[in-house]
Amino acid sequence: MSRLLQLVFSCLLLWGPPAWAQDQLKLHESRGELLYSNQCRACHSEKIHWRAQKRVTDWRSLKREVRRWQGSIGLNWTEEEITDVAHYLNAAHYHF
């Protein structure tokens, strides 16, 4: 690997993801929060995400539970909406 490439990779590791990637994640979290607030918060208190017998243990199980529950109540969310809600819940509660 050239010295220039090594320098570029080192800088990326130090500075983290580019700003546009962070902005995209914030956009997904915002849309996810809106969907969650409008469709889920009526039945879910904050405590449900911290209970002892939770089914969510990682990112994969978080998406699975969002998919399962939106299907159970007939929301018919797109895969992007499911991911957005999972991003919001991850940022707000789980931190995977």
Rosetta blueprint (number, residue, H / E / L):
1 M L
2 S L
3 R H
4 L H
5 L H
6 Q H
7 L H
8 V H
9 F H
10 S H
11 C H
12 L H
13 L H
14 L H
15 W H
16 G L
17 P L
18 P L
19 A H
20 W H
21 A H
22 Q H
23 D H
24 Q H
25 L H
26 K H
27 L H
28 H H
29 E H
30 S H
31 R H
32 G H
33 E H
34 L H
35 L H
36 Y H
37 S H
38 N H
39 Q H
40 C L
41 R L
42 A L
43 C L
44 H L
45 S L
46 E H
47 K H
48 I H
49 H H
50 W H
51 R L
52 A L
53 Q L
54 K L
55 R L
56 V L
57 T L
58 D L
59 W H
60 R H
61 S H
62 L H
63 K H
64 R H
65 E H
66 V H
67 R H
68 R H
69 W H
70 Q H
71 G H
72 S H
73 I L
74 G L
75 L L
76 N L
77 W L
78 T L
79 E H
80 E H
81 E H
82 I H
83 T H
84 D H
85 V H
86 A H
87 H H
88 Y H
89 L H
90 N H
91 A H
92 A H
93 H H
94 Y H
95 H L
96 F L
